[in-house]
């Protein structure tokens, strides 16, 4: 079971098996054991949020009778109270109970394992089952519908929308799984994106789409005020500076230091437009907040900035412009953003700081 797969505020604990797992005897004992471990917080690093988190079993296609019985049971559990379900389970079939033999077996087989030394309570079992989900797929079938759905999903998240590239993405996902399986390794969404980013171009994560529009619009507005030409005519080539700053790609961070009016912001703009698909431009007044939450609320972000950057589908540049004018609050927030990005190994996010000679030493310290 892979813990803590995050989506918004919910966590999904997922156990993926290639063979058929749920049958007429109910769920496999190892999944039951793992589910109770999550529910009781035994051997996990996070408290399970009952009613908000979920425990998911991914399995091969279920027999139609098993699937329909499980679906009907879960529907009853979600709509009724635990005590009502227990009452129905304890009633005799001779009394006209609509609870099937398989549904009784599922609940009975999901009782808390003895090794947890926790009271066996049918009502608590029902409450646990409320947070259990089963996803079955027919990938083993030569006419698999699940494979068709998966390829369409791959196609929909690619910027090209190309069917052949979607097949390549699907094959690469299989290859990554094959590489990880023998050693029992794992990776989260950010690590998966990092493994795919150089080969595939993805659309924005739906949760971050509106935030990216906000950030990119702000960047365009900020850069529009930065002149790269003298009197709107001549433009200094500065090829040497551009070559030196090109090392930013490998280092991930660059500091532009110069006299006031020497063109630091203009050079940053040129680099952003020429070398990066996405740029975020942050100035002193934008970052002058006590906490990341205050900053994100002030610029109308729905998600944390660092999470947005970590999940970026392509390489991006964050420009901290005019750092000499940053207040202590802005500097603390800048340091926090940079530290979180580096600690999360977001190698596709590069940072560029511009500031004047006179304040460079003090501000960087």
C-alpha positions as a LaTeX table, in Angstrom:
\begin{tabular}{lrrr}
\hline
Residue & $x$ (\AA) & $y$ (\AA) & $z$ (\AA) \\
\hline
Unk1 & 0.00 & 0.00 & 0.00 \\
Unk2 & 1.33 & 3.39 & $-0.97$ \\
Unk3 & 0.36 & 6.02 & 1.63 \\
Unk4 & $-0.39$ & 9.68 & 1.24 \\
Unk5 & $-1.22$ & 10.18 & $-2.42$ \\
Unk6 & $-2.43$ & 13.75 & $-2.20$ \\
Unk7 & $-5.31$ & 15.45 & $-3.97$ \\
Unk8 & $-6.38$ & 18.79 & $-2.46$ \\
Unk9 & $-6.90$ & 18.08 & 1.26 \\
Unk10 & $-7.66$ & 14.37 & 0.86 \\
Unk11 & $-5.22$ & 11.47 & 0.98 \\
Unk12 & $-5.77$ & 8.26 & $-0.90$ \\
Unk13 & $-4.01$ & 5.12 & 0.28 \\
Unk14 & $-3.84$ & 2.85 & $-2.77$ \\
Unk15 & $-3.07$ & $-0.86$ & $-3.05$ \\
Unk16 & $-2.61$ & $-1.94$ & $-6.69$ \\
Unk17 & $-2.81$ & $-5.58$ & $-7.69$ \\
Unk18 & $-2.73$ & $-7.02$ & $-11.20$ \\
Unk19 & $-4.91$ & $-10.03$ & $-10.44$ \\
Unk20 & $-8.50$ & $-10.33$ & $-9.29$ \\
Unk21 & $-8.71$ & $-9.57$ & $-5.57$ \\
Unk22 & $-12.35$ & $-9.49$ & $-4.43$ \\
Unk23 & $-14.36$ & $-12.69$ & $-4.83$ \\
Unk24 & $-17.30$ & $-14.52$ & $-3.26$ \\
Unk25 & $-15.34$ & $-14.76$ & 0.00 \\
Unk26 & $-14.86$ & $-10.98$ & 0.21 \\
Unk27 & $-11.64$ & $-8.99$ & 0.33 \\
Unk28 & $-8.13$ & $-10.54$ & 0.65 \\
Unk29 & $-6.82$ & $-10.67$ & 4.21 \\
Unk30 & $-3.68$ & $-8.63$ & 3.45 \\
Unk31 & $-5.76$ & $-5.71$ & 2.19 \\
Unk32 & $-8.03$ & $-5.94$ & 5.24 \\
Unk33 & $-4.94$ & $-5.84$ & 7.47 \\
Unk34 & $-3.50$ & $-2.83$ & 5.66 \\
Unk35 & $-6.84$ & $-1.01$ & 5.73 \\
Unk36 & $-7.19$ & $-1.43$ & 9.49 \\
Unk37 & $-3.59$ & $-0.31$ & 9.95 \\
Unk38 & $-4.44$ & 2.95 & 8.17 \\
Unk39 & $-7.76$ & 3.33 & 10.02 \\
Unk40 & $-6.17$ & 2.80 & 13.44 \\
Unk41 & $-2.96$ & 4.69 & 12.65 \\
Unk42 & $-0.72$ & 1.70 & 13.27 \\
Unk43 & 2.64 & 1.85 & 11.52 \\
Unk44 & 1.76 & 4.96 & 9.53 \\
Unk45 & 3.24 & 8.44 & 9.57 \\
Unk46 & $-0.07$ & 10.25 & 9.29 \\
Unk47 & $-3.41$ & 10.19 & 11.08 \\
Unk48 & $-6.15$ & 8.87 & 8.79 \\
Unk49 & $-8.89$ & 11.49 & 8.39 \\
Unk50 & $-12.03$ & 9.40 & 8.64 \\
Unk51 & $-14.75$ & 10.47 & 6.27 \\
Unk52 & $-12.29$ & 12.51 & 4.18 \\
Unk53 & $-9.46$ & 10.16 & 3.23 \\
Unk54 & $-9.91$ & 6.88 & 1.36 \\
Unk55 & $-8.40$ & 3.40 & 1.19 \\
Unk56 & $-8.45$ & 2.15 & $-2.39$ \\
Unk57 & $-7.97$ & $-1.34$ & $-3.85$ \\
Unk58 & $-7.08$ & $-1.41$ & $-7.55$ \\
Unk59 & $-7.67$ & $-4.84$ & $-9.04$ \\
Unk60 & $-8.36$ & $-6.79$ & $-12.21$ \\
Unk61 & $-11.95$ & $-6.81$ & $-13.46$ \\
Unk62 & $-14.38$ & $-8.24$ & $-10.93$ \\
Unk63 & $-17.05$ & $-10.86$ & $-11.75$ \\
Unk64 & $-20.32$ & $-9.05$ & $-12.46$ \\
Unk65 & $-22.10$ & $-10.58$ & $-9.43$ \\
Unk66 & $-19.31$ & $-9.62$ & $-7.03$ \\
Unk67 & $-19.10$ & $-6.09$ & $-8.43$ \\
Unk68 & $-22.85$ & $-5.50$ & $-8.24$ \\
Unk69 & $-23.07$ & $-6.82$ & $-4.66$ \\
Unk70 & $-20.15$ & $-4.67$ & $-3.50$ \\
Unk71 & $-21.55$ & $-1.58$ & $-5.26$ \\
Unk72 & $-24.97$ & $-2.11$ & $-3.68$ \\
Unk73 & $-23.44$ & $-2.63$ & $-0.23$ \\
Unk74 & $-21.27$ & 0.48 & $-0.44$ \\
Unk75 & $-24.27$ & 2.50 & $-1.63$ \\
Unk76 & $-26.26$ & 1.34 & 1.40 \\
Unk77 & $-23.36$ & 2.16 & 3.73 \\
Unk78 & $-22.92$ & 5.65 & 2.30 \\
Unk79 & $-26.62$ & 6.45 & 2.53 \\
Unk80 & $-27.43$ & 4.91 & 5.92 \\
Unk81 & $-26.06$ & 4.80 & 9.44 \\
Unk82 & $-23.69$ & 2.13 & 10.71 \\
Unk83 & $-26.23$ & 0.82 & 13.23 \\
Unk84 & $-28.91$ & 0.50 & 10.55 \\
Unk85 & $-26.55$ & $-1.52$ & 8.33 \\
Unk86 & $-25.60$ & $-3.75$ & 11.28 \\
Unk87 & $-29.28$ & $-4.33$ & 11.97 \\
Unk88 & $-29.89$ & $-5.36$ & 8.38 \\
Unk89 & $-26.86$ & $-7.66$ & 8.40 \\
Unk90 & $-28.05$ & $-9.41$ & 11.55 \\
Unk91 & $-31.57$ & $-10.00$ & 10.22 \\
Unk92 & $-32.47$ & $-13.40$ & 8.86 \\
Unk93 & $-32.96$ & $-13.95$ & 5.15 \\
Unk94 & $-36.23$ & $-15.60$ & 6.12 \\
Unk95 & $-37.43$ & $-12.17$ & 7.29 \\
Unk96 & $-37.14$ & $-10.86$ & 3.74 \\
Unk97 & $-33.71$ & $-9.25$ & 4.19 \\
Unk98 & $-32.21$ & $-8.02$ & 0.92 \\
Unk99 & $-28.66$ & $-8.40$ & 2.21 \\
Unk100 & $-26.92$ & $-11.06$ & 0.12 \\
Unk101 & $-24.65$ & $-13.82$ & 1.35 \\
Unk102 & $-21.67$ & $-12.12$ & $-0.34$ \\
Unk103 & $-22.43$ & $-8.78$ & 1.35 \\
Unk104 & $-22.50$ & $-10.51$ & 4.73 \\
Unk105 & $-19.19$ & $-12.23$ & 3.87 \\
Unk106 & $-17.59$ & $-8.90$ & 2.91 \\
Unk107 & $-18.49$ & $-7.27$ & 6.22 \\
Unk108 & $-17.63$ & $-10.34$ & 8.31 \\
Unk109 & $-14.31$ & $-10.79$ & 6.51 \\
Unk110 & $-13.41$ & $-7.15$ & 7.07 \\
Unk111 & $-13.43$ & $-7.51$ & 10.87 \\
Unk112 & $-10.38$ & $-6.08$ & 12.64 \\
Unk113 & $-7.44$ & $-8.58$ & 12.64 \\
Unk114 & $-6.52$ & $-9.98$ & 16.05 \\
Unk115 & $-2.95$ & $-8.67$ & 15.84 \\
Unk116 & $-4.17$ & $-5.11$ & 16.38 \\
Unk117 & $-5.75$ & $-6.08$ & 19.73 \\
Unk118 & $-8.68$ & $-3.85$ & 18.91 \\
Unk119 & $-12.29$ & $-4.78$ & 19.76 \\
Unk120 & $-14.14$ & $-6.46$ & 16.89 \\
Unk121 & $-17.12$ & $-4.19$ & 16.34 \\
Unk122 & $-19.34$ & $-4.67$ & 13.29 \\
Unk123 & $-20.49$ & $-1.04$ & 13.43 \\
Unk124 & $-16.87$ & 0.17 & 13.27 \\
Unk125 & $-16.21$ & $-2.24$ & 10.39 \\
Unk126 & $-19.09$ & $-0.62$ & 8.52 \\
Unk127 & $-17.68$ & 2.84 & 9.25 \\
Unk128 & $-14.31$ & 1.73 & 7.88 \\
Unk129 & $-15.95$ & 0.32 & 4.74 \\
Unk130 & $-17.48$ & 3.75 & 4.18 \\
Unk131 & $-13.92$ & 4.95 & 3.33 \\
Unk132 & $-13.01$ & 1.93 & 1.16 \\
Unk133 & $-13.16$ & 2.05 & $-2.63$ \\
Unk134 & $-12.57$ & $-0.62$ & $-5.28$ \\
Unk135 & $-11.39$ & 0.24 & $-8.80$ \\
Unk136 & $-11.39$ & $-2.69$ & $-11.22$ \\
Unk137 & $-9.92$ & $-2.64$ & $-14.73$ \\
Unk138 & $-10.03$ & $-5.08$ & $-17.66$ \\
Unk139 & $-6.47$ & $-4.51$ & $-18.88$ \\
Unk140 & $-5.99$ & $-8.28$ & $-19.23$ \\
Unk141 & $-8.76$ & $-8.48$ & $-21.81$ \\
Unk142 & $-7.78$ & $-8.38$ & $-25.52$ \\
Unk143 & $-10.68$ & $-5.96$ & $-26.05$ \\
Unk144 & $-9.94$ & $-3.90$ & $-22.95$ \\
Unk145 & $-12.13$ & $-0.84$ & $-22.52$ \\
Unk146 & $-9.99$ & 0.35 & $-19.60$ \\
Unk147 & $-6.97$ & 0.61 & $-21.90$ \\
Unk148 & $-8.97$ & 2.76 & $-24.30$ \\
Unk149 & $-10.00$ & 5.05 & $-21.44$ \\
Unk150 & $-6.38$ & 5.25 & $-20.25$ \\
Unk151 & $-5.09$ & 6.20 & $-23.70$ \\
Unk152 & $-7.74$ & 8.91 & $-23.99$ \\
Unk153 & $-6.68$ & 10.23 & $-20.57$ \\
Unk154 & $-3.05$ & 10.29 & $-21.74$ \\
Unk155 & $-4.09$ & 12.13 & $-24.89$ \\
Unk156 & $-6.12$ & 14.69 & $-22.96$ \\
Unk157 & $-3.23$ & 15.71 & $-20.67$ \\
Unk158 & $-0.73$ & 16.22 & $-23.52$ \\
Unk159 & $-0.50$ & 19.69 & $-25.03$ \\
Unk160 & $-0.36$ & 18.18 & $-28.54$ \\
Unk161 & $-3.39$ & 15.95 & $-28.01$ \\
Unk162 & $-1.69$ & 13.49 & $-30.36$ \\
Unk163 & $-2.86$ & 9.85 & $-30.23$ \\
Unk164 & 0.56 & 8.43 & $-31.13$ \\
Unk165 & 2.25 & 10.47 & $-28.42$ \\
Unk166 & $-0.42$ & 9.27 & $-25.99$ \\
Unk167 & 0.59 & 5.69 & $-26.81$ \\
Unk168 & 4.25 & 6.61 & $-26.19$ \\
Unk169 & 3.29 & 8.11 & $-22.83$ \\
Unk170 & 1.32 & 4.99 & $-21.86$ \\
Unk171 & 4.29 & 2.77 & $-22.83$ \\
Unk172 & 6.67 & 4.99 & $-20.83$ \\
Unk173 & 4.43 & 4.76 & $-17.76$ \\
Unk174 & 4.55 & 0.99 & $-18.04$ \\
Unk175 & 8.34 & 1.17 & $-18.39$ \\
Unk176 & 8.68 & 3.26 & $-15.23$ \\
Unk177 & 6.48 & 0.80 & $-13.33$ \\
Unk178 & 8.63 & $-2.10$ & $-14.56$ \\
Unk179 & 11.78 & $-0.29$ & $-13.42$ \\
Unk180 & 10.41 & 0.37 & $-9.92$ \\
Unk181 & 8.70 & $-2.96$ & $-9.28$ \\
Unk182 & 11.74 & $-5.28$ & $-8.78$ \\
Unk183 & 13.22 & $-3.10$ & $-6.03$ \\
Unk184 & 9.94 & $-2.09$ & $-4.43$ \\
Unk185 & 10.63 & 1.58 & $-5.15$ \\
Unk186 & 8.03 & 4.32 & $-5.27$ \\
Unk187 & 7.63 & 7.85 & $-6.57$ \\
Unk188 & 5.13 & 10.63 & $-6.06$ \\
Unk189 & 3.43 & 12.81 & $-8.67$ \\
Unk190 & 6.20 & 15.42 & $-8.68$ \\
Unk191 & 8.87 & 12.74 & $-9.19$ \\
Unk192 & 6.81 & 11.18 & $-11.97$ \\
Unk193 & 6.47 & 14.54 & $-13.71$ \\
Unk194 & 10.22 & 15.05 & $-13.40$ \\
Unk195 & 10.81 & 11.68 & $-15.09$ \\
Unk196 & 8.46 & 12.58 & $-17.96$ \\
Unk197 & 8.93 & 16.33 & $-18.35$ \\
Unk198 & 11.93 & 16.22 & $-20.74$ \\
Unk199 & 10.12 & 13.92 & $-23.16$ \\
Unk200 & 6.48 & 15.02 & $-22.97$ \\
Unk201 & 4.74 & 18.38 & $-22.78$ \\
Unk202 & 1.74 & 18.37 & $-20.46$ \\
Unk203 & $-1.25$ & 20.59 & $-19.95$ \\
Unk204 & $-1.62$ & 22.33 & $-16.60$ \\
Unk205 & $-2.87$ & 20.36 & $-13.64$ \\
Unk206 & $-6.59$ & 21.29 & $-13.50$ \\
Unk207 & $-6.31$ & 22.48 & $-9.88$ \\
Unk208 & $-3.52$ & 24.92 & $-10.81$ \\
Unk209 & $-4.83$ & 26.25 & $-14.14$ \\
Unk210 & $-6.49$ & 29.39 & $-12.77$ \\
Unk211 & $-3.47$ & 30.14 & $-10.55$ \\
Unk212 & $-1.09$ & 29.88 & $-13.52$ \\
Unk213 & $-3.25$ & 32.32 & $-15.46$ \\
Unk214 & $-3.00$ & 34.75 & $-12.54$ \\
Unk215 & 0.78 & 34.37 & $-12.18$ \\
Unk216 & 1.55 & 34.61 & $-15.90$ \\
Unk217 & $-0.69$ & 37.65 & $-16.34$ \\
Unk218 & 1.13 & 39.40 & $-13.49$ \\
Unk219 & 4.47 & 38.50 & $-15.04$ \\
Unk220 & 3.45 & 39.88 & $-18.44$ \\
Unk221 & 2.29 & 43.12 & $-16.84$ \\
Unk222 & 5.55 & 43.48 & $-14.87$ \\
Unk223 & 7.77 & 42.75 & $-17.88$ \\
Unk224 & 5.80 & 45.16 & $-20.06$ \\
Unk225 & 7.19 & 47.98 & $-17.90$ \\
Unk226 & 10.79 & 46.79 & $-18.39$ \\
Unk227 & 12.51 & 48.36 & $-21.43$ \\
Unk228 & 15.09 & 46.28 & $-23.27$ \\
Unk229 & 15.90 & 48.95 & $-25.87$ \\
Unk230 & 17.48 & 52.38 & $-25.54$ \\
Unk231 & 14.99 & 55.06 & $-26.63$ \\
Unk232 & 12.97 & 52.23 & $-28.16$ \\
Unk233 & 15.64 & 51.85 & $-30.87$ \\
Unk234 & 18.99 & 50.29 & $-29.97$ \\
Unk235 & 19.37 & 47.10 & $-27.97$ \\
Unk236 & 22.63 & 46.06 & $-26.33$ \\
Unk237 & 23.49 & 42.49 & $-27.38$ \\
Unk238 & 25.21 & 41.57 & $-24.09$ \\
Unk239 & 26.06 & 38.17 & $-25.53$ \\
Unk240 & 28.79 & 37.64 & $-22.92$ \\
Unk241 & 26.38 & 38.20 & $-20.07$ \\
Unk242 & 23.81 & 35.94 & $-21.67$ \\
Unk243 & 26.39 & 33.18 & $-22.05$ \\
Unk244 & 27.46 & 33.45 & $-18.41$ \\
Unk245 & 23.89 & 33.45 & $-17.16$ \\
Unk246 & 23.18 & 30.44 & $-19.37$ \\
Unk247 & 24.75 & 28.41 & $-16.57$ \\
Unk248 & 21.52 & 29.05 & $-14.71$ \\
Unk249 & 20.12 & 26.00 & $-16.45$ \\
Unk250 & 22.51 & 23.69 & $-14.62$ \\
Unk251 & 22.88 & 25.63 & $-11.36$ \\
Unk252 & 19.21 & 26.46 & $-10.90$ \\
Unk253 & 19.94 & 29.87 & $-9.36$ \\
Unk254 & 21.56 & 33.11 & $-10.53$ \\
Unk255 & 22.20 & 36.52 & $-8.96$ \\
Unk256 & 22.44 & 39.62 & $-11.19$ \\
Unk257 & 24.32 & 42.40 & $-9.42$ \\
Unk258 & 25.00 & 45.81 & $-10.94$ \\
Unk259 & 24.71 & 49.58 & $-10.64$ \\
Unk260 & 21.31 & 51.23 & $-10.69$ \\
Unk261 & 20.12 & 51.61 & $-14.29$ \\
Unk262 & 22.64 & 49.13 & $-15.69$ \\
Unk263 & 19.88 & 46.98 & $-17.22$ \\
Unk264 & 19.58 & 44.09 & $-14.77$ \\
Unk265 & 15.81 & 43.85 & $-15.13$ \\
Unk266 & 16.07 & 44.14 & $-18.91$ \\
Unk267 & 18.57 & 41.30 & $-19.00$ \\
Unk268 & 16.33 & 39.20 & $-16.76$ \\
Unk269 & 13.41 & 39.86 & $-19.13$ \\
Unk270 & 15.47 & 38.83 & $-22.16$ \\
Unk271 & 16.49 & 35.57 & $-20.48$ \\
Unk272 & 12.92 & 34.85 & $-19.43$ \\
Unk273 & 11.47 & 35.41 & $-22.90$ \\
Unk274 & 14.23 & 33.55 & $-24.74$ \\
Unk275 & 14.87 & 30.54 & $-22.51$ \\
Unk276 & 11.79 & 29.79 & $-20.42$ \\
Unk277 & 8.27 & 28.74 & $-21.41$ \\
Unk278 & 6.94 & 30.26 & $-18.17$ \\
Unk279 & 8.08 & 33.12 & $-15.96$ \\
Unk280 & 6.87 & 34.39 & $-12.59$ \\
Unk281 & 7.96 & 37.95 & $-11.77$ \\
Unk282 & 8.00 & 38.98 & $-8.11$ \\
Unk283 & 8.83 & 42.50 & $-6.96$ \\
Unk284 & 9.23 & 44.10 & $-3.53$ \\
Unk285 & 5.62 & 45.18 & $-3.00$ \\
Unk286 & 4.21 & 41.82 & $-4.09$ \\
Unk287 & 6.24 & 39.89 & $-1.49$ \\
Unk288 & 5.82 & 42.30 & 1.41 \\
Unk289 & 3.71 & 39.97 & 3.56 \\
Unk290 & 4.16 & 38.23 & 6.88 \\
Unk291 & 3.42 & 34.70 & 5.67 \\
Unk292 & 2.99 & 32.69 & 2.45 \\
Unk293 & $-0.75$ & 32.46 & 3.13 \\
Unk294 & $-1.06$ & 36.26 & 3.28 \\
Unk295 & 0.98 & 36.63 & 0.08 \\
Unk296 & $-1.05$ & 34.00 & $-1.79$ \\
Unk297 & $-4.33$ & 35.53 & $-0.65$ \\
Unk298 & $-3.18$ & 39.01 & $-1.72$ \\
Unk299 & $-2.49$ & 37.93 & $-5.31$ \\
Unk300 & $-5.60$ & 35.69 & $-5.47$ \\
Unk301 & $-3.90$ & 32.29 & $-5.59$ \\
Unk302 & $-6.05$ & 29.30 & $-4.69$ \\
Unk303 & $-3.12$ & 26.96 & $-4.03$ \\
Unk304 & 0.29 & 27.40 & $-2.35$ \\
Unk305 & 2.85 & 28.95 & $-4.70$ \\
Unk306 & 5.45 & 26.26 & $-4.07$ \\
Unk307 & 2.94 & 23.49 & $-4.90$ \\
Unk308 & 2.02 & 25.29 & $-8.12$ \\
Unk309 & 5.69 & 25.53 & $-9.14$ \\
Unk310 & 6.48 & 21.94 & $-8.18$ \\
Unk311 & 3.70 & 20.68 & $-10.45$ \\
Unk312 & 4.57 & 22.92 & $-13.39$ \\
Unk313 & 4.34 & 20.91 & $-16.64$ \\
Unk314 & 7.42 & 22.63 & $-18.08$ \\
Unk315 & 10.55 & 24.54 & $-17.06$ \\
Unk316 & 9.91 & 27.92 & $-15.45$ \\
Unk317 & 11.83 & 30.91 & $-14.11$ \\
Unk318 & 11.05 & 32.85 & $-10.94$ \\
Unk319 & 12.46 & 36.39 & $-11.06$ \\
Unk320 & 12.93 & 38.25 & $-7.76$ \\
Unk321 & 13.44 & 41.73 & $-9.18$ \\
Unk322 & 14.96 & 44.71 & $-7.38$ \\
Unk323 & 15.84 & 42.81 & $-4.20$ \\
Unk324 & 17.58 & 45.94 & $-2.82$ \\
Unk325 & 14.07 & 47.35 & $-2.20$ \\
Unk326 & 12.76 & 44.27 & $-0.36$ \\
Unk327 & 11.65 & 44.77 & 3.23 \\
Unk328 & 12.68 & 42.33 & 5.94 \\
Unk329 & 9.29 & 40.64 & 5.58 \\
Unk330 & 9.74 & 40.29 & 1.82 \\
Unk331 & 13.24 & 38.89 & 2.30 \\
Unk332 & 12.02 & 36.29 & 4.82 \\
Unk333 & 9.25 & 35.21 & 2.45 \\
Unk334 & 11.71 & 35.03 & $-0.45$ \\
Unk335 & 14.08 & 32.87 & 1.58 \\
Unk336 & 11.23 & 30.57 & 2.57 \\
Unk337 & 10.05 & 30.11 & $-1.02$ \\
Unk338 & 13.59 & 29.41 & $-2.23$ \\
Unk339 & 14.31 & 26.97 & 0.60 \\
Unk340 & 11.12 & 24.99 & 0.03 \\
Unk341 & 11.79 & 24.73 & $-3.69$ \\
Unk342 & 15.36 & 23.52 & $-3.21$ \\
Unk343 & 14.40 & 21.07 & $-0.48$ \\
Unk344 & 11.78 & 19.53 & $-2.77$ \\
Unk345 & 14.30 & 19.11 & $-5.62$ \\
Unk346 & 12.16 & 21.03 & $-8.11$ \\
Unk347 & 14.95 & 20.98 & $-10.70$ \\
Unk348 & 12.72 & 22.45 & $-13.42$ \\
Unk349 & 12.22 & 25.67 & $-11.41$ \\
Unk350 & 15.07 & 28.19 & $-11.68$ \\
Unk351 & 15.52 & 31.32 & $-9.57$ \\
Unk352 & 16.99 & 34.65 & $-10.66$ \\
Unk353 & 17.68 & 37.55 & $-8.25$ \\
Unk354 & 18.51 & 41.10 & $-9.40$ \\
Unk355 & 19.87 & 43.73 & $-7.00$ \\
Unk356 & 22.23 & 46.70 & $-6.78$ \\
Unk357 & 25.91 & 46.53 & $-5.76$ \\
Unk358 & 25.47 & 48.75 & $-2.72$ \\
Unk359 & 23.05 & 46.39 & $-0.94$ \\
Unk360 & 24.07 & 43.06 & $-2.43$ \\
Unk361 & 26.13 & 41.76 & 0.50 \\
Unk362 & 23.62 & 42.66 & 3.23 \\
Unk363 & 20.55 & 41.49 & 1.32 \\
Unk364 & 22.06 & 38.15 & 0.30 \\
Unk365 & 23.19 & 37.49 & 3.87 \\
\hline
\end{tabular}
